[in-house]
Every structure is written in C-alpha cells, then in structure tokens.
Amino acid sequence: MSNSHTLRPVVIDELMHDPSVRDILINDARFVAIDDGNGLRMVGTTSEAETRAFIEREVRTSGRRID
C-alpha cells in the first residue's frame, strides 16, 4: 500500500457510485482503500467529518439512526 503522503483526497460518494468498486474500506476515519476486483488497494484519504456525514446520510436513508 502507498504511504499516506502520496495519497490524494477522495470523495466517498463518488466511490459508492463507481460500478467497478466492490468494497470500500475506511480505516481510522481517514484512509480509504477499495477492492475493484483486482485486490485491495489504498486510493486516498478523507476527513473524519466527511466519513461521519457519509455514514449519517446512508443510515438516514435506511430509516435507522446513529446515537
């Protein structure tokens, strides 16, 4: 995997709508890896605020909530 200083910021919503992405993994609320059928690879970073906002949006559309 790449070192964090070489990673670019990514938008989680864009990855969610990419049909080639099978899995998205977010580690420590910052480091983003994907599996696109070619194995797991680190693709970038995100902020804790974006990660939380994404989770809250997804949970809200499912009719559930986060306490």
C-alpha positions in Angstrom: 0.0 0.0 0.0 1.1 3.6 -0.6 2.4 5.9 2.1 -0.1 8.5 3.3 1.9 11.4 2.0 1.3 10.2 -1.6 -2.4 9.7 -1.2 -4.9 12.2 -2.6 -8.2 13.3 -1.0 -11.2 11.2 -2.3 -14.9 11.7 -2.2 -16.7 8.7 -0.7 -19.9 9.3 -2.6 -18.0 9.1 -5.9 -16.6 5.7 -4.9 -20.1 4.5 -3.9 -21.4 5.3 -7.4 -18.4 3.7 -9.3 -19.7 0.4 -10.7 -16.2 -1.1 -10.7 -15.8 -0.7 -6.9 -16.9 -3.8 -5.0 -15.8 -2.7 -1.5 -14.8 0.5 0.3 -12.8 0.3 3.5 -12.2 3.4 5.6 -9.5 2.9 8.3 -9.1 5.4 11.2 -11.8 7.6 9.6 -9.2 8.8 7.1 -7.5 6.2 4.9 -9.6 4.9 2.1 -9.0 1.6 0.3 -11.1 -0.1 -2.4 -11.5 -3.5 -3.9 -12.3 -3.2 -7.6 -11.8 -6.9 -8.4 -8.0 -6.5 -8.6 -7.4 -6.8 -4.8 -7.4 -4.3 -2.1 -5.6 -1.0 -2.8 -5.2 2.2 -1.0 -6.7 5.1 -3.0 -6.7 8.1 -0.9 -7.6 9.9 2.3 -10.8 11.5 3.6 -11.7 13.6 6.7 -13.4 12.3 9.8 -16.1 14.9 9.1 -16.8 13.6 5.6 -16.8 10.0 6.8 -19.3 10.8 9.6 -21.5 12.8 7.2 -21.5 9.9 4.7 -22.4 7.4 7.4 -25.2 9.6 8.7 -26.6 10.1 5.2 -26.6 6.3 4.5 -28.1 5.4 7.8 -30.8 8.1 7.4 -31.9 6.7 4.1 -32.2 3.2 5.6 -34.7 4.5 8.2 -32.3 3.9 11.1 -30.3 6.3 13.3 -27.0 6.7 15.0 -26.9 7.6 18.7 
